[in-house]
Amino acid sequence: MESDLLNVTLLSILVSGTATLLASSIAIPLGCYLGMRKFKGKELVRTVTYTLYGFPPVVAGLVLYILLSNSGPLGSLQLLFTPIAMILAQTLLVVPIVIGLTMSAVSTTSKDYTETAIILGADSWRTARTVIHEARIGIISAVMVGFGRALAEVGAVMLVGGNIQWHTRVLTTAIVLETREGNFEYGLALGAILLTIGMVFFYLMKRYQDKGMLT
C-alpha cells in the first residue's frame, strides 16, 4: 500500500510538473508576443484563448485518444496509456490558460512602459525585455494557475492513461477508483496529499514571486 501510494504521488508530480513546464515553454513566449503586438484579429484571438479556459478535459482527452489510438495518425508511436500521453493531455489544457494570463499581464504592462521606453531611446528588443520583466509577477501567476489545472485534472488523463496501477495511476484517478469502491477515507487521504502538493508548489512560487516584486 505504501509503495503504491508513493508511486502514485511521484507520478502525479512528474506528469503535472512536466506538463506545466512544457506548456509554459510554449505559452509564455506566445503570450508575450500576443500581449505586446497589435494586429488585426487580436480580439478574436483573445476571445478564443479565453474560451479555451473552459475546454472540457474529457473532450481534450477524447481528441488525443483518437490521435494516439492504433487507427489514429499517431498510433504508430504507441503512446496511448502511457505517462507521455497524460502529459500531452494536461499540456493541451494548460497552454491556453498560461497564454491568456501571460497575454493579459504583458498587455497591461506594455501600455504603461512601452511609450516610456521608446522616449528614453530603447530599441524594440530592450523595450520588449523591459515589458516582460515588469510583467513577471503576472507571468509567474499564470504558471501557478496552470500547474493547479494540471494537478487537479482527472478526465483527460483517465481517458489517455487508463488508470493502470504502477504505470499510469495518479492521485486524481486513484481518488476516483477508491471512491467507486467505497474507500472514502483513503480517497480523502489521497485528496489531502494532492492539496499538500499544490500548497507546497504555490508556497514556493509565491516566495519567488515576492522576491521578484522587490527587484
N, C-alpha and C positions, 0 to 999 in steps of 0.2 A: 504493500500500500504506500509506504513512504517513498520507495524508489519510483513508483508510478506517479506520485504527486510531484516529485522533483522533476521528472521528465516532462510532465505536462506544464509545469511552471516555467522551466527553462525554454521549452519550445514556444510558449506564448511570448516570452520576452524576445526570443530570436526572431520569430515571424513578424511581430508588430514593430520591433525596433528596426529590422531590415526594411520592411515596407515603408516606414516613416522616412528613413534615410534615402531610400530610392525615390520616393515621391517628392521629398524636399529637393533633391538634386535636380529634378525635372521642373518642379513647380515654382521654386523660388526665383531662378533666372527668368522664367517665363512671366511670372507675376510682376517682377521688377520691370521687365521690358514693357509689358502692357500698362503698368502704372505710370510710367514716365512718357510714353508715346501718345501722341494724338493722331488718330486716324479714323477714316470713315468706317462706321460699323462698330466702333468701340463699345457703345452702349449695348449693342446686341451681344457682343462677346461677354460683356459684364453680366448681362441678364442670363445668358446660357450657363455661365460659370456658377452663378448664384443658384440657379435652378438645380444644378447637379449636386449641390449640397445635400439635397434630399433624394439623391439617386438610390432607389431601393437596393439594398445589399443582395437580395435574392435574384434580382434582375442582373446585377453585375456578375454574380456567381453563375447564373444560367448562361450568359453570353460567353464567359470564359470556359465554362464546361463544354459548350458546343465547339468552341475553337480548339480545345485540347483533347476532345474525345477522339477515339480511333478513326471515326469517319470525318473528323474536322480537319481544317487546313494545317493545324499544328499537331495533329495526332502522332505524327512520327517522332516527336520529341519525347513522348512518354512521360509527360509532366503531370497528368491528371492523378489525383490522390497522392500528391507529394507536398512537402512543405513549400516548394518553389511555387506551386500553383496557388497556395494560400497567400504567399507573399504578393503574388501578382494581383490577386483578388483585392487584398487590402490596399495595395498601391492604387488601383483604379478608383477606390473610394476616397482615398486621402488626397490625391492630386488636385481635384477641383477645389477642395477646402483650402489647401495651402496656397493655390493660385489666387483664389478670391480674396483671402485675408491679406496676402502679401500685396496684391494689386491695390487694395484699399489703403493699406498703410503707406505704400510708396506714393500713391496718387495724392493723398492728403499732404504728405511731406513735400512732394515736388512743387506743389502750389506755393509753399512758404519759402523754399530755398532756391529753386531754380533761377528765379529772376535775380535774387541777391548774388548768387554765384557768378552769373553772367556779368553783372555790373562790376564785380570785383576782378573780372578778367579771366575767370576759369574757363577752360575749354570744355567740350561736351563730355569727355571722359572723366575729368575731375568733377564736373558737375554731377554726373551720374553716381560717382563714388560717394560724393557728399550726401546726396539724397538717400542712397541706400544705407549709409552709415547712420543717418539721423532717423531712418525708419526701422532700425534694427530691433527695437523693442516690439514693434508690431509684427515683424517677421518671426521673432522668437515665439511670440504668442501663436502665430499661425502653425508653427511646428508642434507646439504643445497641444493645440486643438486637434491637429492631425493624428498625433500619437494616441490621444484619447479615443478618437474614432476607430483607429485600427485595433487598439487593445480590447474595445468593447464589442467588436464585430463577431457575429456568430453565423448569420445566414449564408453569406458567401463562402466562408471557409468550410462550412459544413458541406456545401454542395461540391466544391472542388477538392476538398481534403478527405471527406468521407468519415472523419472522426475515428480513425483507425488507431487502436491502442498501441502505444510505443512508437508510433510513426507519425500520425497527423492529429492526434488529440491534443487540444489546447484547453485552457481554463474555461473559456466560454462554452465550448462544445461539451466539455466534461460536465459542466453545470446542467446543461440541457439533459444529458444522459442520466445523471443522478436524480434529477427531478422526476423524470419519466419513471424511474424505478422506485420512486418514493423515498429516496435517501435525502430528505430535505436538510437535515443537519449538516451532512457532508457537503451538500450543494451550497449551503450558506457559508461553510468554511472556505470553500473554493472561491466564493464571491468576495470574502474578506481578503483573501490573498490577492485577488485581482485588483481590489481597491487599494491595497497596500503598495502594489507595484506602481499603480498610477500615481499615488501620493508621493512616493519616493522620486519618481521621474519629475513630477511637477514641482516638487520642492527644489530639486537640483537646478531645473531650468529657471525657476523663479529667482534663485540665488544668482545665477548667471545673468538673468535679465536685470536684476537690481544693480549688479556691478556695471552693466552696460549703461545704465542711466547715469552713473557717476562719472563716466569717461566722455 
